[in-house]
Amino acid sequence: MSACLRTALLCAAFGLSSCATRPQPVDFQSTAATPTDPSRVHVKVSLTHRAAYVLEGNRPLLVTPVAIGKAGSETPTGQFRVFRKEARKRSNTYGFHVRGGDIRSGKRVDTPRGSRYVGYPMPWWVEFHPGYGFHAGSVWPTPRTHGCLRLHQNVAPRFFAIVPHGARISIARSQPEDATLGRGLARPTDYADPDPPAAYLITDAAFADLMGKSLHR
């Protein structure tokens, strides 16, 4: 079943007559190489250049744009280690308050009595600091996230595959690789595509289609 058809059926099931079908994503790719020694894999992130460099020693494996934290929710800087990976992750903080067919966005701590909380899908989660990680999402050209680092829909599973538990993550305002590997870095343009309806995002079916699709929040 296509994502568009699945969305239409879910809209009908929840009585949401104004649901919009999701545009097909722009074809964007970042080539990734397979490491020969995973213990030597580390990641450098440049916040100013909005780029992530996955390296095996000095050998580049993946160079890709990232979305970074907005003012007041900045991406943390410093030295970290990957300590959790989860392919089908939901946010513990931001998501939806669900009561029957009434679905409203909100924070977990604000869930009204009588409603249940369902976190926003964050596929291909790679956590490096409590509550902060890399995950699939729209890669906006301006600071946009709540501190996480979003990777394009087509890139996130590759990043997930080649960055192991324990890998070093270095996040700074800039990195030496900005002038070399990051020079002329291609960037996606599908960040403004609309999200699927909330009635779709709260279901397990969302992961089946969205682990290769862009998520905005």
C-alpha positions as CSV (number, residue, x, y, z in Angstrom):
1,M,0.0,0.0,0.0
2,S,1.4,3.4,-0.9
3,A,2.0,6.1,1.7
4,C,-0.6,8.3,0.0
5,L,-3.3,5.6,0.0
6,R,-2.5,4.7,3.6
7,T,-2.8,8.4,4.6
8,A,-6.2,8.7,2.8
9,L,-7.5,5.6,4.6
10,L,-6.4,6.8,8.0
11,C,-8.0,10.2,7.3
12,A,-11.2,8.5,6.5
13,A,-11.0,6.3,9.5
14,F,-10.6,9.3,11.8
15,G,-13.1,11.4,10.0
16,L,-10.6,14.0,8.9
17,S,-11.9,15.2,5.6
18,S,-9.3,17.9,5.2
19,C,-6.3,15.6,5.3
20,A,-3.6,16.5,2.7
21,T,-1.7,13.7,1.0
22,R,2.0,13.9,1.4
23,P,4.2,15.0,-1.6
24,Q,6.7,12.6,-2.8
25,P,10.2,13.4,-1.3
26,V,12.9,15.0,-3.3
27,D,15.6,12.5,-4.3
28,F,18.6,13.5,-2.2
29,Q,21.5,11.2,-1.5
30,S,24.8,11.3,0.5
31,T,27.1,8.4,-0.4
32,A,28.3,6.3,2.6
33,A,31.2,3.9,2.7
34,T,31.4,0.8,4.9
35,P,34.0,1.0,7.6
36,T,36.7,-1.7,7.8
37,D,37.3,-1.1,11.5
38,P,34.2,0.2,13.3
39,S,36.2,0.9,16.4
40,R,37.9,3.8,14.6
41,V,34.7,5.4,13.4
42,H,34.0,8.9,14.9
43,V,31.8,11.8,14.0
44,K,32.5,15.5,13.8
45,V,29.6,18.0,13.6
46,S,30.0,21.7,12.5
47,L,27.1,23.8,13.7
48,T,28.0,26.8,11.7
49,H,28.4,24.8,8.5
50,R,25.4,22.5,9.5
51,A,27.4,19.4,8.5
52,A,28.3,16.0,9.9
53,Y,31.5,14.2,9.0
54,V,31.6,10.5,9.7
55,L,35.3,9.4,9.6
56,E,37.2,6.1,10.1
57,G,40.4,7.6,11.4
58,N,41.1,10.2,8.7
59,R,39.1,8.4,6.0
60,P,35.7,10.1,5.2
61,L,32.8,7.6,5.2
62,L,29.9,10.0,5.0
63,V,29.6,13.8,4.6
64,T,26.1,15.1,5.0
65,P,24.1,18.2,6.0
66,V,22.3,18.3,9.3
67,A,19.6,20.4,10.9
68,I,20.6,22.0,14.2
69,G,19.0,23.4,17.3
70,K,17.2,26.7,17.3
71,A,17.8,29.6,19.7
72,G,16.8,28.6,23.2
73,S,17.2,24.9,22.3
74,E,20.7,24.8,21.0
75,T,22.5,21.6,20.1
76,P,25.0,20.9,22.8
77,T,28.7,21.3,22.0
78,G,31.6,19.2,23.3
79,Q,32.8,15.6,23.3
80,F,30.3,12.7,23.5
81,R,29.8,9.0,22.9
82,V,27.0,7.1,21.2
83,F,25.2,5.2,24.0
84,R,21.8,4.3,22.5
85,K,20.6,3.4,19.0
86,E,16.9,2.7,18.2
87,A,15.5,2.4,14.7
88,R,11.8,3.0,15.7
89,K,12.2,5.8,18.3
90,R,9.4,8.1,19.5
91,S,10.0,11.3,21.3
92,N,9.7,11.3,25.0
93,T,9.0,15.0,25.1
94,Y,7.1,16.2,22.0
95,G,4.2,14.4,20.4
96,F,0.4,14.2,20.5
97,H,-2.4,14.1,23.1
98,V,-4.9,11.5,21.9
99,R,-8.5,11.1,23.1
100,G,-10.5,9.0,20.7
101,G,-10.5,10.9,17.4
102,D,-9.3,14.1,19.0
103,I,-5.5,14.4,18.4
104,R,-3.6,17.5,19.4
105,S,0.1,18.3,19.3
106,G,1.7,19.0,22.7
107,K,4.4,18.1,25.2
108,R,4.3,14.9,27.3
109,V,4.2,16.9,30.5
110,D,1.1,18.7,29.4
111,T,-1.0,15.7,28.5
112,P,-4.5,16.3,29.8
113,R,-6.3,13.9,32.1
114,G,-8.2,11.4,30.0
115,S,-5.8,11.7,27.0
116,R,-2.8,9.4,26.2
117,Y,0.5,10.7,24.9
118,V,2.1,9.4,21.7
119,G,5.5,10.7,20.9
120,Y,6.5,12.0,17.5
121,P,8.3,9.5,15.3
122,M,12.1,9.9,15.2
123,P,13.4,7.0,13.1
124,W,17.0,5.9,13.1
125,W,17.7,7.4,16.5
126,V,21.4,7.6,17.5
127,E,21.7,9.1,21.0
128,F,24.9,10.8,22.2
129,H,23.7,12.9,25.2
130,P,20.6,12.3,27.3
131,G,17.6,13.5,25.2
132,Y,19.8,14.5,22.2
133,G,20.5,12.4,19.2
134,F,20.7,12.1,15.4
135,H,17.5,11.0,13.7
136,A,15.6,11.2,10.4
137,G,13.9,14.6,9.8
138,S,13.7,17.6,7.6
139,V,17.1,19.3,7.1
140,W,16.1,23.0,7.3
141,P,18.6,25.7,6.2
142,T,18.1,27.6,9.4
143,P,18.3,26.4,13.1
144,R,15.0,24.5,13.6
145,T,15.2,21.6,16.0
146,H,14.9,21.2,19.8
147,G,18.6,20.4,19.9
148,C,18.7,17.1,18.0
149,L,20.6,16.7,14.8
150,R,18.3,15.8,11.9
151,L,19.5,13.8,8.9
152,H,17.8,13.5,5.6
153,Q,15.3,10.7,5.1
154,N,17.7,8.8,2.7
155,V,20.8,9.4,4.8
156,A,19.6,8.5,8.3
157,P,19.6,4.7,7.8
158,R,23.1,4.8,6.4
159,F,24.4,6.9,9.3
160,F,22.6,4.5,11.7
161,A,24.3,1.5,10.0
162,I,27.9,2.8,10.1
163,V,28.1,4.7,13.4
164,P,28.5,2.1,16.2
165,H,27.8,2.2,19.9
166,G,30.6,4.0,21.7
167,A,31.6,6.1,18.7
168,R,33.0,9.5,19.6
169,I,30.9,12.5,18.6
170,S,32.6,15.9,18.5
171,I,30.3,18.9,18.2
172,A,31.7,22.4,17.7
173,R,30.9,25.7,16.1
174,S,33.2,24.7,13.2
175,Q,35.5,21.9,12.1
176,P,38.6,21.8,10.0
177,E,36.7,19.6,7.5
178,D,34.4,22.5,6.7
179,A,37.0,23.9,4.3
180,T,37.7,20.6,2.6
181,L,35.1,17.8,2.8
182,G,32.3,20.3,3.5
183,R,33.1,22.7,0.7
184,G,30.2,22.9,-1.8
185,L,28.2,20.4,0.2
186,A,24.9,19.6,-1.5
187,R,21.8,20.2,0.6
188,P,18.2,19.0,0.4
189,T,15.4,21.3,-0.6
190,D,12.3,19.3,0.5
191,Y,12.3,20.6,4.1
192,A,9.1,22.6,3.6
193,D,7.0,19.6,2.5
194,P,4.0,19.3,4.8
195,D,3.9,16.7,7.5
196,P,1.4,13.8,7.2
197,P,-1.7,14.2,9.4
198,A,-1.4,13.5,13.2
199,A,-3.9,10.6,12.8
200,Y,-1.3,8.9,10.7
201,L,1.8,9.8,12.8
202,I,0.4,8.2,16.0
203,T,0.1,4.8,14.4
204,D,2.7,2.0,14.1
205,A,2.1,2.2,10.3
206,A,3.9,5.5,10.3
207,F,7.2,3.9,10.8
208,A,6.7,1.5,7.9
209,D,6.4,4.4,5.5
210,L,8.2,7.2,7.3
211,M,11.5,5.6,8.1
212,G,12.4,6.6,4.6
213,K,10.4,9.8,4.6
214,S,11.1,13.3,6.0
215,L,9.8,14.3,9.4
216,H,9.8,17.9,10.4
217,R,9.6,18.3,14.2
